[in-house]
Amino acid sequence: DFGCGPGLYVFRLAEHGATVSGIDFSENSLNYAKKEAKEKGLSINYVHNNYLDFETTDRFDLIIMIMCDFCVLSPGQRRKLLKKFNSLLKPGGSVLLDVNTLNSFDQKDESATYELNQLNGFWSPEDYYCFVNTFKYETEKVILDKYTIFEKDQKRVVYNWFQHYTKESLNIEFEENGFIIEGFYSDVAGTPFHSDSNEMAIVARKP
């Protein structure tokens, strides 16, 4: 599980008898996941690492990447990641991931807002003001949310980029990196895809 967070999906896979590895950049999330796995009596391999830099001699039947993480990566990072997936999978192995759709893109408008302790204090335990600027890039089908956070003694800027896809554009990226997409869904639970879905999940196979 690339970007396993606190272990939501690796727990379910391990409970069904799979040998599972979870990779995440957040040490806090992994500490929570390890504690929960121990309490559940589950043996899970956790790796504290940037998944773009993850390397192992193990080879896998399945790689998952959930919560539209794929969409926040640059085109170069996505190519690097798909090459990594290809090298880590056994022949016939699969990738399951989800992305934002153009329907989601069309619902977004450019905007500028500010708020005290925006997102219920997400950015800092101390009081702060957060300015949020949303930009749309029509040609690239990319949304940028720019967060400018003003605390008492510092200013921070965080950029969140979100790529949006059609079936065709996603298929091109995967085919160029050696995969065959075998199914499109509205979510990772396998709900049949419909045109008004804000998200799209795929299963792609390494030949």
C-alpha positions as CSV (number, residue, x, y, z in Angstrom):
1,D,0.0,0.0,0.0
2,F,1.7,3.2,-1.2
3,G,0.7,5.9,1.2
4,C,-0.8,3.5,3.8
5,G,-1.4,6.2,6.4
6,P,-2.8,4.8,9.7
7,G,-3.3,1.3,8.1
8,L,-7.0,1.3,7.0
9,Y,-6.4,-0.9,4.0
10,V,-3.4,-2.9,5.0
11,F,-5.4,-4.2,8.0
12,R,-8.1,-5.5,5.8
13,L,-5.7,-7.2,3.4
14,A,-3.7,-8.8,6.3
15,E,-7.0,-10.0,7.9
16,H,-7.7,-11.9,4.6
17,G,-4.3,-13.7,4.8
18,A,-2.2,-11.5,2.5
19,T,1.4,-10.7,3.2
20,V,1.3,-6.9,3.3
21,S,3.7,-3.9,3.2
22,G,2.7,-0.4,4.0
23,I,4.8,2.6,3.0
24,D,4.2,6.2,4.3
25,F,6.1,9.4,4.8
26,S,4.3,10.1,8.1
27,E,6.1,8.6,11.1
28,N,3.0,9.5,13.3
29,S,0.7,7.6,11.0
30,L,3.0,4.5,10.9
31,N,3.3,4.5,14.7
32,Y,-0.5,4.5,15.0
33,A,-0.7,1.7,12.4
34,K,1.9,-0.4,14.1
35,K,0.1,-0.1,17.5
36,E,-3.2,-1.0,15.9
37,A,-1.7,-4.0,14.0
38,K,-0.1,-5.3,17.2
39,E,-3.5,-5.1,19.0
40,K,-5.2,-6.9,16.2
41,G,-2.4,-9.6,16.1
42,L,-1.5,-8.8,12.5
43,S,2.0,-9.1,11.0
44,I,2.5,-6.2,8.6
45,N,5.7,-4.8,7.2
46,Y,5.8,-1.0,7.6
47,V,8.3,1.2,5.8
48,H,8.9,4.9,6.8
49,N,9.9,6.4,3.4
50,N,8.9,8.7,0.6
51,Y,7.2,6.2,-1.7
52,L,8.9,7.7,-4.7
53,D,12.2,6.5,-3.2
54,F,11.0,3.1,-2.0
55,E,13.1,0.1,-3.1
56,T,12.9,-3.5,-2.2
57,T,13.9,-6.9,-3.6
58,D,10.3,-8.2,-2.9
59,R,7.9,-8.6,-5.7
60,F,4.2,-8.2,-5.3
61,D,0.9,-9.5,-6.7
62,L,-0.9,-6.2,-6.0
63,I,-0.1,-2.6,-5.4
64,I,-2.7,-0.1,-4.1
65,M,-2.7,3.7,-3.9
66,I,-5.9,5.1,-2.4
67,M,-7.4,8.6,-1.7
68,C,-6.4,10.0,-5.1
69,D,-2.7,10.3,-4.1
70,F,-1.7,9.7,-7.7
71,C,-3.3,13.1,-8.7
72,V,-1.1,15.2,-6.5
73,L,2.1,14.1,-8.3
74,S,3.7,16.0,-11.2
75,P,3.8,14.3,-14.6
76,G,7.5,13.4,-14.1
77,Q,6.7,11.9,-10.6
78,R,3.8,9.9,-12.0
79,R,6.0,8.4,-14.7
80,K,8.7,7.5,-12.1
81,L,6.0,5.9,-9.9
82,L,4.5,3.8,-12.7
83,K,7.9,2.6,-13.7
84,K,8.5,1.7,-10.0
85,F,5.1,-0.2,-9.9
86,N,6.1,-2.1,-13.0
87,S,9.4,-3.2,-11.6
88,L,7.9,-4.2,-8.2
89,L,5.0,-6.3,-9.6
90,K,5.2,-9.9,-10.5
91,P,4.2,-10.7,-14.1
92,G,0.4,-10.5,-14.2
93,G,0.3,-8.4,-11.1
94,S,-2.1,-5.5,-10.7
95,V,-2.4,-1.9,-9.6
96,L,-5.5,-0.5,-7.9
97,L,-5.8,3.3,-7.5
98,D,-8.2,6.1,-7.8
99,V,-8.1,9.6,-9.4
100,N,-10.2,12.8,-9.7
101,T,-12.4,13.0,-12.8
102,L,-13.3,15.9,-15.2
103,N,-16.7,16.0,-13.5
104,S,-14.9,17.0,-10.3
105,F,-12.8,19.6,-12.2
106,D,-15.9,21.2,-13.8
107,Q,-17.5,21.7,-10.3
108,K,-14.5,23.7,-9.1
109,D,-14.4,27.5,-9.5
110,E,-11.5,29.9,-9.0
111,S,-11.8,31.6,-5.7
112,A,-10.0,33.5,-2.9
113,T,-11.0,33.2,0.8
114,Y,-9.5,33.6,4.2
115,E,-10.4,32.3,7.6
116,L,-9.2,32.2,11.2
117,N,-8.0,28.7,12.1
118,Q,-9.1,27.4,8.7
119,L,-9.9,23.6,8.6
120,N,-10.6,23.6,12.3
121,G,-7.0,24.3,13.3
122,F,-5.4,21.8,10.9
123,W,-2.4,23.9,10.1
124,S,-1.2,24.8,13.6
125,P,-2.1,24.3,17.3
126,E,-1.8,28.1,17.7
127,D,-4.2,30.7,16.2
128,Y,-3.5,31.6,12.6
129,Y,-5.1,33.1,9.5
130,C,-5.2,31.1,6.3
131,F,-5.7,32.6,2.8
132,V,-6.9,30.0,0.2
133,N,-6.5,30.8,-3.5
134,T,-7.9,28.2,-6.0
135,F,-6.7,28.3,-9.6
136,K,-7.9,26.3,-12.6
137,Y,-5.7,25.3,-15.5
138,E,-8.1,24.4,-18.3
139,T,-5.7,23.0,-20.8
140,E,-3.9,20.7,-18.3
141,K,-7.1,19.9,-16.3
142,V,-5.3,20.8,-13.0
143,I,-6.6,22.5,-9.9
144,L,-4.2,24.4,-7.6
145,D,-5.2,25.2,-4.0
146,K,-2.6,27.6,-2.6
147,Y,-2.7,27.9,1.2
148,T,-0.9,31.0,2.8
149,I,-0.8,30.5,6.5
150,F,0.0,33.4,8.8
151,E,1.0,32.5,12.4
152,K,2.3,34.9,15.0
153,D,6.0,34.4,14.2
154,Q,6.0,32.9,10.7
155,K,4.3,32.6,7.3
156,R,4.0,29.4,5.3
157,V,2.8,28.6,1.8
158,V,1.5,25.2,0.8
159,Y,0.6,24.2,-2.8
160,N,-1.8,21.4,-3.4
161,W,-2.0,20.3,-7.1
162,F,-4.7,18.0,-8.3
163,Q,-4.6,16.4,-11.8
164,H,-8.1,15.4,-13.2
165,Y,-8.6,12.6,-15.7
166,T,-10.8,11.1,-18.4
167,K,-10.8,7.4,-19.1
168,E,-8.8,8.2,-22.2
169,S,-6.1,10.4,-20.6
170,L,-5.6,7.9,-17.8
171,N,-5.3,5.0,-20.2
172,I,-2.6,6.8,-22.1
173,E,-0.4,7.3,-19.0
174,F,-0.7,3.7,-18.1
175,E,-0.2,2.2,-21.5
176,E,2.9,4.4,-22.0
177,N,4.4,2.8,-18.9
178,G,3.6,-0.8,-19.8
179,F,0.2,-1.4,-18.2
180,I,-3.2,-2.6,-19.5
181,I,-6.2,-1.1,-17.7
182,E,-8.7,-3.9,-17.2
183,G,-11.5,-2.0,-15.5
184,F,-12.9,1.4,-14.6
185,Y,-15.0,2.0,-11.5
186,S,-16.5,4.8,-9.5
187,D,-14.7,3.9,-6.4
188,V,-12.2,1.3,-5.1
189,A,-15.0,-0.8,-3.8
190,G,-15.9,-1.7,-7.4
191,T,-19.0,0.4,-8.0
192,P,-19.7,0.5,-11.8
193,F,-18.4,3.7,-13.4
194,H,-20.9,6.4,-14.3
195,S,-20.3,9.7,-16.0
196,D,-21.2,12.0,-13.0
197,S,-18.7,10.4,-10.7
198,N,-16.2,12.8,-9.1
199,E,-13.7,10.0,-8.7
200,M,-12.6,7.0,-10.9
201,A,-10.9,3.9,-9.8
202,I,-9.0,1.5,-12.0
203,V,-7.4,-1.9,-12.0
204,A,-4.4,-2.0,-14.3
205,R,-2.4,-5.2,-15.0
206,K,1.3,-5.7,-15.8
207,P,1.4,-8.2,-18.8
